[in-house]
Amino acid sequence: MQDIFEEPVSALFSYNAKTQAIMPRKMVWKGREYTFTKLGYHHTVRIGRILNHIFHVTDGTNDYRLRVNTETLEVVLEDVYHDRLTA
C-alpha cells in the first residue's frame, strides 16, 4: 500500500568522500524519528530548472521516497510504501 505525501521533514545524511556516496540516515516526521537501514536507489530529476535528488530508503518495515531540492536543500517526504500483508 502506498501513501503519497508532500511533507517537509528534518533529515540527517551521511557522505562518504572515498566512494562519493550520500545516504539519508534518519528523518523526523510528525514528531517521530525514523532510522534508515538501506538505500534502495538514488537518482536525480529536474523539476523546472532545479535539480532534485530522489532517495528510496527503508527502515526495515516501510519504504520511503525523499526528495532533496539542491537549490533550497529542503527535504520532502514524497511517498511511504507500507510493507503490510492484507487479508
Beta strands, then each sheet from edge to edge (+ up, - down):
strand 1: 2-8
strand 2: 10-16
strand 3: 21-29
strand 4: 32-35
strand 5: 38-47
strand 6: 50-58
strand 7: 62-69
strand 8: 75-82
sheet 1: 1+ 8- 7+ 6- 5+
sheet 2: 2+ 3- 4+
end
